[in-house]
Amino acid sequence: MNQTARIISIYAADTSGVCSALYEYGGMTVIHDASGCNSTYTTHDEPRWYDKKSMMFISGITEKDAVMGNDDKFIDDLIIAANELKPAFIALCASPLPAMIGTDLDAIAFAVESETGIPSFSVKTNGMSSYISGAANAFVEISKHFTKENPDINASLNMSDKTDRLKINILGITPLDFPLRSSYDSLLEFINDSGFELNSCVGVNTCLEDIVNLSDADVNLVVSSVGVSLADHLYDEFSIPYVKGVPYGKEFSFRIGDYIKESFSTKTNIDSTKDLRCEGDTAILGESIQSASLASALLLDKGIKACVLETVGEGDLDILKPFDLSCDDEKILEDELRKFKTVLGDPLFKPIVHDADFIPLPHEAFSGRCFTKSAPNLIYTDLDFL
């Protein structure tokens, strides 16, 4: 049977992506579901419970509610909770059941906002897609509601005219892709050493003010597929260009810094891996922007030629090259992996890697917190894990 995983795991669902994206912004995020989605997210996909509180809830829809369409109960519960907790906003998302019966979450959000005065919105999910689509949609929705209007005062400037440091937004960093605190610290170090200034970080070590001030940035740095939709939105609304890529290694990091300056000067969006990829006998499994960035860094820093096997199925596929592959089918992926001598990926992929050397690179969106402690931080560091 196609698209049936009998050996490997599956990626975190879109509902987990929504919760992860909105965790630190002071809102109330509610999954409309009977039970299960919230506990899966909190148990496996969220490491921040240990040091930060957040308002993550589940609606507790019953079989009778589903059959009879009892939305009034859900609305009343939302209003009671909102009046008691006073969140900065209310975000609603759907599990498979309300998605199948056609629950109108936009209408429910409108009713709750009309009653409470608290900004409320729905995030498109169905419980069957991956964390990438859920988190991406969540970031766009919160930006639509809170990012301030700001004329592009730098539209007529170029690098030679600008006297202060370029302001950078980091888009697409959540614990599902970057579980280590050191990853954020290394990104900040890269920005400072490159002569830039952090404007806002979207996802971790952040607050609602960061969303408000997104429009103040000169360039967006998109470090995972989760941030692409928001980058496109900010480009359309505020003419802020973006660079796609993670500053892995040292040489590739320097290249990204140059591309950020070029992006600002030309007002164009740049794929930082565009001229650095070539076919090889090493395969990198995982999310597309991170994997393509690592392949580029390995080529520059180590002379290793690598292909990308994008395994989520919903990542940014534009960054892939003709010799790469997007594949979320276990059997096809198992066959493809026989072509390579070395494979880098989450440890849960190892059972379908038969004849190649396997190098573990844990990915929390795939294996939860099972291997987080052994995950290396490759951002702006020497790639000495090989």
C-alpha positions, -999 to +999 in steps of 0.1 A: +000+000+000+015+034-010+022+060+016+019+035+044+048+036+070+054+002+084+089+008+097+097+045+100+080+072+120+058+101+106+063+138+110+045+160+136+010+170+124-001+205+113-019+210+146+014+206+164+030+230+140+004+257+149+009+252+186+047+253+182+046+284+161+023+304+184+037+291+218+055+322+229+031+350+218+007+352+248-023+339+229-047+310+236-044+283+210-072+258+208-073+225+188-109+216+180-108+179+187-121+151+209-088+142+225-053+132+215-039+160+194-029+182+223-013+154+243+007+142+213+020+177+209+028+183+245+043+149+251+065+145+220+069+178+202+073+206+227+104+210+249+095+245+262+071+233+289+100+231+313+107+268+314+078+287+297+041+286+302+016+288+273-022+285+269-027+254+247-061+238+249-083+212+233-121+217+228-132+182+239-157+178+211-180+148+218-197+124+193-230+142+199-214+176+192-200+162+160-233+147+148-255+176+159-231+204+150-232+219+185-209+249+179-226+270+206-210+249+233-175+254+218-182+292+215-194+295+251-163+276+264-140+298+244-157+330+257-155+318+293-118+308+290-110+341+272-126+363+298-108+344+326-073+342+310-073+374+289-050+361+262-035+385+236-053+366+209-073+334+202-062+310+175-083+280+165-073+250+144-090+217+134-082+181+138-095+156+112-130+153+127-141+190+125-123+193+092-144+164+078-177+177+091-170+212+078-169+232+111-167+269+102-138+280+125-137+314+108-173+321+119-166+308+154-135+330+157-157+360+145-183+352+171-158+350+199-140+382+189-173+400+187-182+389+222-148+393+239-130+420+219-100+398+217-084+393+183-094+358+171-086+339+140-085+304+126-055+286+112-061+262+083-053+226+094-069+192+090-048+171+113-035+151+083-009+175+070+026+180+084+039+205+109+053+227+081+019+237+067+004+243+102+032+264+115+035+283+081-002+292+081+000+302+118+028+326+112+010+342+083-022+346+102-006+362+133+013+386+111-018+396+093-034+405+126-005+422+144+023+434+121+022+472+119+019+490+087+053+506+079+063+523+046+094+508+031+118+537+040+147+518+026+131+512-008+153+538-025+185+530-006+213+507-015+242+494+006+263+524-001+236+548+010+226+530+042+245+543+072+232+520+100+233+482+102+209+460+082+180+448+103+173+411+099+142+390+107+149+353+113+118+334+100+110+297+105+128+287+137+108+265+160+118+236+183+104+211+157+133+220+134+158+236+158+154+220+193+187+233+207+190+266+224+225+268+211+210+270+175+194+304+183+226+316+201+247+307+170+223+324+147+225+355+168+263+353+168+263+349+130+241+380+126+262+401+149+295+390+134+282+397+099+276+433+108+238+430+109+212+437+136+185+413+147+151+429+142+127+401+151+130+363+156+098+345+147+093+312+165+116+311+196+130+335+221+104+359+209+072+378+219+042+395+203+062+427+199+085+409+174+055+402+152+044+438+154+078+450+143+084+426+115+079+454+090+109+473+103+133+447+088+155+452+058+159+416+049+144+383+061+165+352+066+144+321+061+159+291+079+132+265+072+102+258+051+080+269+080+091+305+073+086+307+035+049+316+035+056+344+060+085+356+039+063+358+008+036+376+028+061+402+041+076+406+006+041+412-009+029+436+019+061+455+028+086+448-001+110+431+023+132+407+003+144+374+018+173+349+016+166+312+021+193+293+039+207+282+072+243+294+080+258+260+086+295+258+087+318+288+083+323+292+045+286+288+037+277+313+066+300+339+050+282+333+017+248+338+033+260+371+047+270+383+013+237+372-001+218+392+025+236+423+014+229+415-022+192+409-014+189+443+002+207+461-026+187+444-054+154+440-035+153+404-048+147+371-031+177+347-031+182+310-027+216+309-010+222+273-022+217+281-059+252+278-071+266+254-046+249+221-052+261+191-072+252+154-074+271+131-051+270+097-033+259+113+001+222+117+009+207+142+034+172+134+047+148+159+061+133+193+056+143+209+024+159+243+033+179+228+062+190+198+041+200+219+010+219+243+033+238+215+049+246+200+015+260+234+004+280+238+035+295+203+032+306+211-003+322+244+007+337+233+040+345+197+034+344+191-004+316+165+001+290+163-027+255+155-014+219+151-027+188+160-007+160+136-001+132+158+012+111+135+033+083+157+047+065+161+014+054+196+022+086+215+024+099+243+001+105+222-030+117+252-051+151+249-034+156+213-046+178+206-076+171+182-105+191+155-088+173+159-055+140+142-046+109+149-025+096+116-012+074+108+018+067+072+007+086+047+028+091+020+001+102+045-026+126+061-001+140+028+009+148+020-027+163+054-033+187+051-003+203+021-019+220+044-044+241+062-018+272+054+001+265+077+031+232+088+045+226+116+070+192+117+088+172+112+119+180+079+137+145+066+130+154+064+093+183+040+100+161+008+097+155+015+060+192+023+053+208-010+043+241-007+025+253+028+034+271+044+063+246+061+085+253+094+103+225+104+128+212+139+127+181+140+150+151+159+139+125+166+166+096+169+142+103+133+132+115+115+164+102+138+191+126+143+220+141+108+218+175+119+204+176+157+211+205+154+236+227+139+209+218+165+182+248+185+170+246+223+165+259+229+130+250+266+128+280+289+123+304+262+135+331+239+120+314+209+106+334+184+126+306+159+131+317+138+101 
